[in-house]
């Protein structure tokens, strides 16, 4: 898909790409320049480790959408292909 960069340096990500990546307004992304191309990835959630004397656990620093059974199944299936 072709898009353009405006005078302020902004790039419009086409709707089909945003939908495929699950991008919503306000969603953080990482942008890097690698081997002559621009790569855009959804930024990983920031986390920290907590421990209350038992096993340590990883806790997100921000509210995240709930992890559903469907999302887990879809992810497992996509890795099998």
C-alpha positions as CSV (number, residue, x, y, z in Angstrom):
1,X,0.0,0.0,0.0
2,X,1.2,3.4,-0.8
3,X,0.9,6.4,1.5
4,X,2.5,9.8,1.8
5,X,4.4,11.8,4.4
6,X,3.0,15.3,5.1
7,X,4.9,18.5,5.6
8,X,5.1,17.9,9.4
9,X,6.7,14.5,8.8
10,X,3.6,12.5,9.7
11,X,2.9,9.2,8.0
12,X,-0.6,7.9,7.6
13,X,-0.8,4.2,8.3
14,X,-3.5,2.7,6.0
15,X,-6.6,1.5,7.7
16,X,-6.1,-2.1,6.5
17,X,-2.6,-2.2,8.1
18,X,-3.9,-0.6,11.4
19,X,-6.6,-3.2,11.6
20,X,-4.3,-6.1,10.9
21,X,-1.9,-4.8,13.6
22,X,-4.7,-4.0,16.1
23,X,-3.6,-0.4,16.3
24,X,-6.0,2.0,18.0
25,X,-5.5,5.8,18.6
26,X,-3.1,6.3,21.5
27,X,-1.5,2.8,21.1
28,X,2.3,3.0,21.5
29,X,4.4,1.7,18.6
30,X,8.2,1.4,18.1
31,X,9.6,2.7,14.8
32,X,13.1,1.7,13.7
33,X,15.1,2.1,10.5
34,X,16.6,-1.2,9.5
35,X,18.4,-2.1,6.2
36,X,16.9,0.7,4.2
37,X,13.3,0.3,5.4
38,X,11.1,1.6,8.2
39,X,9.7,-1.0,10.6
40,X,6.7,-0.4,12.9
41,X,5.9,-2.7,15.7
42,X,3.4,-2.6,18.6
43,X,5.4,-1.5,21.6
44,X,5.7,-4.1,24.3
45,X,3.9,-3.5,27.5
46,X,6.1,-2.0,30.3
47,X,6.3,-4.4,33.3
48,X,8.0,-4.9,36.6
49,X,8.6,-7.9,38.9
50,X,6.8,-8.2,42.2
51,X,7.3,-10.8,44.9
52,X,5.4,-11.2,48.2
53,X,7.7,-13.8,49.6
54,X,6.5,-16.5,47.2
55,X,7.3,-16.9,43.5
56,X,8.0,-13.6,41.6
57,X,5.4,-12.5,39.1
58,X,5.5,-10.1,36.2
59,X,3.0,-7.2,36.5
60,X,2.1,-4.7,33.8
61,X,2.7,-1.0,34.6
62,X,-0.5,0.0,32.6
63,X,-3.9,-1.4,32.2
64,X,-4.0,-4.1,29.5
65,X,-7.0,-5.7,27.8
66,X,-8.0,-9.0,29.3
67,X,-6.5,-12.1,27.8
68,X,-9.3,-14.2,26.4
69,X,-9.4,-17.9,25.6
70,X,-10.0,-16.9,22.0
71,X,-6.9,-14.8,21.8
72,X,-4.8,-17.7,23.3
73,X,-6.3,-20.2,20.8
74,X,-5.7,-17.8,17.8
75,X,-2.1,-17.2,18.9
76,X,-1.4,-20.9,19.3
77,X,-2.9,-21.7,15.9
78,X,-1.0,-18.9,14.2
79,X,2.3,-20.4,15.5
80,X,1.5,-23.8,14.1
81,X,1.2,-22.6,10.5
